[in-house]
């Protein structure tokens, strides 16, 4: 599992832009920037939709005022699902990125197999990344939502 002071692995993440899936390299997303990234087990799932994403939507301006260049929400879903979920949640200030095949999540060591529930998914976490290096990593225990909330990350900035 990735840890504090590790460099973010190379990978490609997708975002729906103008109706087409666009790939972003992790180098472009993180190099020379301060980024808050949080990952959820799935778009539209209960805790993710009721608390995790909404916390970052509500606190986006306050987080960015702390010198954060971008806020990324990541899930092992496709770009179309992530875009629709972002629109439904009014997540205009959050970059909704898809790790469609889970390869980035696997490279981070932050995935889990859920079997027939949904297959391979991300664990719930949030991190602060500065110039491609993890400076804070908050990984939730299974079925918990405490350390990766927007409020918890805001307290670390």
N, C-alpha and C positions, 0 to 999 in steps of 0.2 A: 504494500500500500504506500502511496505517495505520502510524504511527510514534510513538515516545515523545513525550509531551506533546500528542498528539492526543486529542480526545474520542471515545469510543465512538459509532459511528453509531446512529441510532434504528432499531429493528427489533423483531421479535417472535420469540421462541424458544419451542418447545413442550416440555412435560414431561408424562408420564403420571402423573396423580394420581387415585387411586381408580378406575382403569380407564378414565378419560376424559382425552383430550388437553387440557391447559390451556396457554393462551398467557401468556407473561411478557414485558412490555416491557423493553427494555434499560435504560430509565430506572429502572424498579423494581429491576432486578437489580444495577445499579451505583451509583446515586446515593447519596451519603452512606455508602458502604461501601468496604472494602478487599477486593478479590476476586482470586483466582488463577483464571485461565481457561486451559485448555489444549484444543487442538483436534487431532483425529485424522482421518486420511483415511477411516477406516471402522470401525464397530463389528465386533467379532469378527475383525478382520484380525490377522495374526501379531504384529507389533511392538506394535500397539495393545493386544492382549490379553495378551501375554506380559510386557510391560515398562512401557508408558506409563501406562495406567490403574492397574495394580497398584502402581506406585510412589506414586501419589497416594493410593490406598486405604491403604497401609501407613503413609504419612507424614502422613495427614490431621490427626491430633491435634497433631503437632509444627508443622505449617504453621499451623493455627488458633491455636496458642499464641503465634505471632508477630504476632498481631493481625489475622489474616485472618478476615473474616466468613463467606465462603463459597468453596468450590472448585467450579468448573464444568468439566465435560467436555462439549465441543461436537463435533458431527459433522453432516455433511450426510446425515442419515438421518431416519427418522420416529420419533416419540415412542415407539411400541411397541417398535421395535428397540432404542432407547437404554435403555428401561426393562428389557427382558429382559437386555440385556448387563450393565447395572448390577447386576441381581439375581444373574446368574451370577458376577460378580466381587466380590460382597459390598461394593458401593460405597455403603454407607449414608450415609457422610459426604460424598459427592460428588454434586452436582446434575447429573444426566444430561440434557442439553438437546439438542433436535433443531432443526436448521436445515433443515427439510424440503425447501424449494425452493432452498436455497442463497443466498437473497437477502441475508442478513446477512453471510455469508462473502464474497459479491461486493462488498458495501458496504465491507467491511474490506480488500478487495484481497488476500485471502489464500487464494484458491481456485486450482484447476487443472482442466483438462479431461483426463480419462483415457481418453476414447474408449470402446471396447467393454469395457474393464476394469471400469468402474463409472460412467462419465459424469462429471458435475461433482462434485468433491470438495474438501475443505479441504486445504491443506498442513498439515504437522505444525508446531505452534508452542505456546508457552506465554507468558502475559503476566501482569503484575501491573497491576491497575487500581485507582486510588484516586479515589473520588468521580467516577467516570465518565471519568477521564483515564488514559491508558496511561503508567505510570511505568517499565515494563520490558517489552521485547518480544524474545523469543528464537525466531527462525524457523529451522527445520532446513533444511539443504541436502537435495536429493532423495536418498532412500534412506539418510539418516543419522538417528541418534537420539543426540544428545549434549547439546545446549543446552536442550532443552525438558523434560527429565526432572524429576521431583519433587525429586530431590536438587539439581539445578542451580538450580531456582527457590528452594528452601529456602536455598541459599547466598546468594541475592540479597535475601532478606527481612530 
